[in-house]
Amino acid sequence: MDNQRVILRSALCFKNLFDCFTAESIGSKAFYNTAITEINIPASVQLIESEAFANTSALSTVSFDTNGTVILSIGAYAFANSGVTSATLPAALYTIGDYAFYNTKNLVTVEFAATGSQLVSIGNFAFAFSGVQNITIPEGVKTIGNQAFFCSGLVSATIGEGVESIGDYAFAGSEDLTSVSFPASLRKLGASVFYYRVSSSEIYKCAKLASATFATGSLLEYLPAATFAETALVTFEVPETVKTMGNAEYSLNGSVKTPGVF
């Protein structure tokens, strides 16, 4: 077997390879810190456990067999610090764990299934410090975790209908982010989703963010403090449903604002 190019076959159980995974799961640290360059994951796999492909700097290609309907979960740190350049994720993907693609600086493209996506959650720091440039969160996702795209390479983000909660500092530090659109389903924005101030000398912001829109019929009732602090927004229409704003003095570019059109 070529130890750099791995193709898993759903009908077989590779007990001779690290003795840690079957065709239904890929075990924790199964390929941790190895020299593999590509891997094909069959539709039968239901779980990619924690750190399964972590620290695989040579790993550039990961493909998923999309013919099956088995629900798949990607565990914590599964591909953290890997060399993956793109990921086309199957419709059967159900959850993306915390730090799953953390610090994958070569990861430029992430694509979710255009139809039939089963994804419901994206974990904390899931794509933090990744190179992902454009993301379209599929309809049906309910939660996006804290700092999920912290200091990522994002340029634009489209968040599909169904998302109800976005965690603290979710996009903070994504310096090239220029536009984001929120669905009507969004009910909760975490603290400072585009801004994270550690100290006066350490601030993570989205200075190029010039467009932020909420879909008609928005359910959002509270706009947290510093949500759009130090962005490039010039005008911004607050959804009519917003009843309160946290410390309006810092809600947008350090100027006092009131609900309505900024």
C-alpha positions in Angstrom: 0.0 0.0 0.0 1.2 3.4 -0.9 1.6 5.2 2.5 1.1 8.6 0.9 -2.0 8.0 -1.2 -4.8 6.4 0.7 -8.1 5.2 -0.7 -10.5 3.6 1.9 -12.8 0.9 0.6 -16.1 0.6 2.4 -16.1 -3.2 2.2 -12.8 -3.6 4.0 -11.5 -3.1 7.5 -7.9 -1.9 7.6 -6.9 -3.3 11.0 -3.3 -3.5 9.8 -3.1 0.3 9.4 -2.6 1.8 12.8 -5.2 -0.6 14.1 -7.5 2.4 14.7 -10.2 2.6 12.2 -12.9 0.7 10.3 -14.9 1.4 7.2 -17.5 3.2 9.4 -15.1 5.4 11.2 -11.6 6.8 11.0 -10.1 6.8 14.5 -8.5 9.5 16.6 -5.0 10.4 15.3 -5.3 7.7 12.6 -3.0 9.6 10.2 -1.7 12.2 12.7 1.6 13.7 11.6 2.0 11.4 8.6 3.2 12.2 5.1 0.1 11.3 3.2 -0.7 13.5 0.3 -4.3 12.6 -0.6 -7.2 10.5 0.7 -10.6 9.4 -0.5 -13.3 8.9 2.2 -16.0 6.4 1.3 -19.7 7.2 1.8 -19.9 4.5 4.5 -17.8 6.5 7.0 -20.0 8.0 9.7 -17.3 9.6 11.9 -13.9 11.2 11.4 -12.6 11.2 14.9 -10.5 13.9 16.7 -7.1 14.7 15.1 -7.5 12.0 12.5 -5.6 14.0 9.9 -4.1 16.7 12.1 -0.5 17.9 11.4 -0.4 16.4 7.9 1.3 19.2 6.2 1.7 17.2 2.9 -2.0 16.4 2.7 -3.5 18.5 -0.1 -6.4 16.6 -1.4 -9.3 15.2 0.5 -12.3 13.8 -1.4 -15.6 12.4 -0.1 -17.7 9.8 -1.9 -21.1 11.5 -2.2 -23.1 8.5 -3.4 -24.3 7.4 0.0 -26.6 8.9 2.6 -24.9 7.9 5.8 -24.7 10.8 8.2 -21.1 12.0 8.7 -19.5 14.0 11.6 -16.1 15.5 11.5 -14.5 15.6 14.9 -12.5 18.2 16.8 -9.1 19.1 15.2 -9.7 16.4 12.5 -7.8 18.3 9.8 -6.1 21.0 12.0 -2.7 22.1 10.8 -3.0 20.1 7.6 -2.1 21.2 4.1 -5.5 20.7 2.6 -6.2 23.1 -0.2 -9.9 22.5 -0.9 -12.8 20.6 0.5 -16.0 19.7 -1.1 -18.2 18.4 1.7 -21.0 15.9 1.1 -24.7 16.5 1.8 -24.6 13.8 4.5 -22.2 15.9 6.6 -24.1 16.6 9.9 -21.6 18.4 12.2 -18.2 20.0 11.9 -16.4 19.8 15.2 -14.4 22.4 17.1 -11.1 23.4 15.5 -11.9 20.8 12.7 -10.0 22.9 10.0 -8.0 25.1 12.4 -4.9 26.7 10.9 -5.3 25.2 7.5 -3.7 28.2 5.7 -3.7 26.5 2.3 -7.4 25.8 2.5 -8.8 28.3 0.0 -12.0 26.7 -1.1 -14.8 25.0 0.9 -17.9 23.9 -0.8 -21.0 22.5 0.8 -23.7 20.5 -1.1 -25.9 22.8 -3.1 -29.0 20.8 -2.2 -30.0 18.4 0.5 -27.3 19.5 3.0 -27.8 17.8 6.5 -25.3 20.1 8.2 -26.7 21.6 11.5 -23.6 23.0 13.3 -20.2 24.5 12.7 -18.0 24.3 15.8 -15.9 26.8 17.7 -12.8 27.8 15.8 -13.7 25.3 13.0 -12.1 27.4 10.3 -10.1 29.8 12.4 -6.8 30.8 10.8 -7.8 29.0 7.6 -7.3 30.5 4.1 -10.9 30.1 3.1 -11.9 33.1 0.9 -15.6 32.7 0.2 -18.1 30.8 2.1 -21.8 30.0 1.6 -23.3 28.4 4.7 -26.0 26.0 3.5 -29.6 26.3 4.5 -30.4 24.2 7.5 -27.4 25.0 9.6 -28.6 26.2 13.1 -25.4 27.4 14.8 -22.0 28.8 13.9 -19.7 28.6 16.9 -17.5 31.1 18.7 -14.6 32.4 16.5 -15.5 29.9 13.8 -13.9 32.0 11.1 -11.5 34.0 13.3 -8.6 35.5 11.4 -9.5 33.6 8.3 -8.9 34.6 4.7 -12.6 35.3 4.1 -13.5 37.9 1.5 -17.3 37.3 1.5 -19.7 35.3 3.6 -23.3 34.3 2.7 -25.2 32.7 5.6 -28.0 30.5 4.6 -31.6 30.6 5.9 -32.0 28.5 9.0 -29.0 29.8 11.0 -30.3 31.0 14.4 -27.1 31.8 16.3 -23.6 33.1 15.4 -21.1 32.9 18.2 -18.7 35.4 19.8 -16.0 36.9 17.5 -17.1 34.6 14.8 -15.5 36.6 11.9 -13.2 38.9 13.9 -9.7 39.4 12.4 -10.7 38.4 8.9 -9.0 41.3 7.4 -10.1 40.8 3.8 -13.8 40.3 4.5 -15.7 42.9 2.5 -19.3 41.6 2.6 -21.6 39.5 4.7 -25.3 38.7 4.4 -27.5 37.4 7.3 -30.6 35.3 7.0 -34.0 36.3 8.4 -33.8 33.3 10.7 -30.9 34.8 12.7 -32.0 35.4 16.3 -28.7 35.8 18.2 -25.5 37.5 17.3 -22.6 36.8 19.7 -20.3 39.4 21.2 -18.4 41.6 18.6 -18.7 39.1 15.7 -16.4 41.3 13.6 -14.2 42.8 16.3 -12.0 41.4 19.1 -10.0 43.7 21.3 -7.5 42.0 23.5 -5.7 45.2 24.4 -5.0 48.6 22.8 -2.1 47.0 20.9 -3.8 43.8 20.0 -7.1 44.2 18.0 -8.6 41.8 15.6 -11.0 43.6 13.2 -12.6 43.5 9.8 -11.4 46.9 8.5 -12.6 46.2 4.9 -16.1 45.1 5.7 -18.2 47.6 3.7 -21.5 45.7 3.2 -23.6 43.9 5.8 -27.2 43.1 5.1 -30.1 41.4 6.9 -32.8 39.5 4.9 -36.4 40.8 4.9 -38.3 39.5 7.9 -35.3 39.4 10.2 -36.0 38.0 13.7 -33.0 39.7 15.3 -33.9 41.7 18.4 -30.6 42.7 19.9 -27.5 44.1 18.2 -24.5 43.6 20.6 -21.9 46.3 21.4 -19.0 46.6 19.0 -20.7 44.4 16.4 -19.4 46.6 13.5 -16.6 48.5 15.3 -13.8 49.6 13.1 -15.3 48.3 9.9 -15.6 50.2 6.6 -19.4 50.4 6.8 -20.8 53.8 5.9 -24.5 53.0 6.0 -26.3 50.2 7.6 -30.0 49.4 8.0 -30.9 48.0 11.3 -33.7 45.4 11.1 -37.0 46.7 12.3 -37.2 43.9 14.8 -34.1 45.1 16.7 -35.3 46.5 20.1 -32.1 47.2 21.8 -28.4 47.9 20.9 -25.6 47.2 23.3 -23.6 50.3 24.0 -24.5 52.1 20.8 -21.5 54.3 21.1 -19.4 51.3 19.8 -21.9 49.6 17.6 -20.5 51.1 14.4 -17.2 52.8 13.8 -17.1 54.4 17.2 -19.9 56.9 16.5 -23.2 57.1 18.4 -26.0 55.6 16.2 -29.7 55.0 16.6 -31.9 52.3 15.2 -32.9 52.9 11.6 -30.6 53.8 8.8 -27.0 54.5 9.8 
